[in-house]
Amino acid sequence: MDQPHHTVNVHEAKTHFSRLIDAAHAGETIVVAKGGKPWARLVPLEPATPRRQPGVLAGRISLPPVEVLLEPLPEDELVCLEQPLL
């Protein structure tokens, strides 16, 4: 289903821009018309994706020591990596 929208001309958009962006932020679609024809659209932005938070898993997981992580893989595992998946 389409969002409700409100059409305004360029003059009204310039005069009431602050009110129109508040309406768009609240979820309304504002269509700006120029010469009686739809020209542009004000729509709300998608919600921002949350930023990563370093350390959020501290104490929940544990990794082996760096020396273990940097050890070469066994030959049988390396062979598996070189084979195609399909």
BELRA-V252231 format. One record per residue. N is the residue number from 1. RES is the residue in one small letter. SS is DSSP state (A for helix, B for strand, O for the rest). PHI is phi in radians with two decimals (999 if undefined). Layout:
N_RES_SS_PHI, N_RES_SS_PHI
This chain:
1_m_O_999, 2_d_O_-1.27, 3_q_O_-1.25, 4_p_O_-1.11, 5_h_B_-2.37, 6_h_B_-2.26, 7_t_B_-1.80, 8_v_B_-2.30, 9_n_B_-1.49, 10_v_A_-1.03, 11_h_A_-1.06, 12_e_A_-1.12, 13_a_A_-1.09, 14_k_A_-1.17, 15_t_A_-1.22, 16_h_O_-2.03, 17_f_A_-0.97, 18_s_A_-1.06, 19_r_A_-1.13, 20_l_A_-1.19, 21_i_A_-1.23, 22_d_A_-1.14, 23_a_A_-1.13, 24_a_A_-1.11, 25_h_A_-1.07, 26_a_O_-1.37, 27_g_O_2.02, 28_e_O_-1.45, 29_t_B_-1.70, 30_i_B_-1.90, 31_v_B_-1.77, 32_v_B_-1.72, 33_a_B_-1.86, 34_k_B_-2.22, 35_g_O_1.13, 36_g_O_1.41, 37_k_B_-1.98, 38_p_B_-0.96, 39_w_B_-2.15, 40_a_B_-2.67, 41_r_B_-2.38, 42_l_B_-1.76, 43_v_O_-2.34, 44_p_O_-1.19, 45_l_O_-1.29, 46_e_O_-1.16, 47_p_O_-1.03, 48_a_O_-1.18, 49_t_O_-1.29, 50_p_O_-1.08, 51_r_O_-1.35, 52_r_O_-1.13, 53_q_O_-2.08, 54_p_O_-1.01, 55_g_O_1.53, 56_v_O_-1.14, 57_l_O_-1.73, 58_a_B_-1.01, 59_g_O_1.51, 60_r_O_-1.68, 61_i_B_-2.26, 62_s_O_-2.36, 63_l_O_-1.89, 64_p_O_-1.15, 65_p_O_-1.04, 66_v_A_-0.97, 67_e_A_-1.04, 68_v_A_-1.22, 69_l_A_-1.10, 70_l_O_-1.59, 71_e_O_-1.15, 72_p_O_-1.10, 73_l_O_-1.24, 74_p_O_-1.09, 75_e_A_-1.01, 76_d_A_-1.12, 77_e_A_-1.30, 78_l_A_-1.10, 79_v_A_-1.08, 80_c_A_-1.08, 81_l_A_-1.19, 82_e_A_-1.47, 83_q_O_-1.48, 84_p_O_-1.14, 85_l_O_-1.33, 86_l_O_-1.91
